[in-house]
Amino acid sequence: MPRGFAVWSLGLFDTDPLMGAGLPYWLPDGAAVRYALEEYVRDAERRAVPDTVVRQVLDGVRSTAPRKLGE
């Protein structure tokens, strides 16, 4: 069995030479799995640091690091 065969046999993504050789695209079931995994990670991040806030860009200075309230 070739390496990665089990992943391809699940039917979560496919490739098309017209889209780019080796570039996978998500099929509907794969998109649902991806969405569920992204939701899981977002929920885990919220539980780990529940008091992060998003700051507006002020004076052209951007801060991408999450900040806790009061910092």
C-alpha positions as CSV (number, residue, x, y, z in Angstrom):
1,M,0.0,0.0,0.0
2,P,1.5,3.4,-1.0
3,R,2.2,6.0,1.6
4,G,-0.8,8.2,2.1
5,F,-3.2,5.8,0.4
6,A,-5.5,5.6,3.4
7,V,-5.9,9.4,3.4
8,W,-6.8,9.5,-0.3
9,S,-9.2,6.6,0.0
10,L,-11.3,8.6,2.5
11,G,-12.5,10.9,-0.3
12,L,-11.9,14.1,1.7
13,F,-9.9,15.8,-1.1
14,D,-8.8,15.3,-4.6
15,T,-6.4,16.8,-7.2
16,D,-7.0,18.1,-10.7
17,P,-4.2,18.8,-13.2
18,L,-6.1,21.9,-14.4
19,M,-6.0,23.4,-10.9
20,G,-2.3,22.6,-10.4
21,A,-0.3,19.4,-10.3
22,G,-0.4,18.0,-6.8
23,L,-2.6,20.8,-5.4
24,P,-5.3,19.2,-3.4
25,Y,-8.8,20.7,-3.2
26,W,-11.4,19.9,-0.5
27,L,-14.4,17.8,-1.4
28,P,-17.6,18.4,0.6
29,D,-16.9,15.8,3.3
30,G,-13.3,17.0,3.6
31,A,-14.5,20.6,4.0
32,A,-16.8,19.5,6.8
33,V,-13.9,17.7,8.6
34,R,-11.6,20.7,8.1
35,Y,-14.3,23.0,9.5
36,A,-14.8,20.7,12.5
37,L,-11.1,20.6,13.2
38,E,-10.8,24.4,12.9
39,E,-13.7,24.9,15.3
40,Y,-12.1,22.5,17.8
41,V,-8.8,24.5,17.7
42,R,-10.7,27.8,18.1
43,D,-12.6,26.4,21.1
44,A,-9.4,25.1,22.7
45,E,-7.7,28.5,22.3
46,R,-10.7,30.2,23.9
47,R,-10.6,27.8,26.8
48,A,-6.8,28.2,27.2
49,V,-6.9,32.1,27.1
50,P,-10.5,33.2,27.6
51,D,-9.8,36.8,28.2
52,T,-8.0,37.8,25.0
53,V,-9.2,40.8,23.1
54,V,-8.7,42.1,19.6
55,R,-7.2,45.6,19.5
56,Q,-7.8,48.1,16.7
57,V,-4.8,49.3,14.7
58,L,-3.7,52.6,16.2
59,D,-1.2,54.9,14.5
60,G,-0.3,52.3,11.9
61,V,1.3,50.0,14.6
62,R,0.0,46.5,14.5
63,S,0.2,44.0,17.3
64,T,-0.7,40.4,16.4
65,A,0.1,38.9,19.8
66,P,-3.0,38.3,21.9
67,R,-3.2,40.4,25.0
68,K,-4.8,39.8,28.3
69,L,-7.1,42.3,29.8
70,G,-5.2,44.7,32.0
71,E,-1.9,44.4,30.1
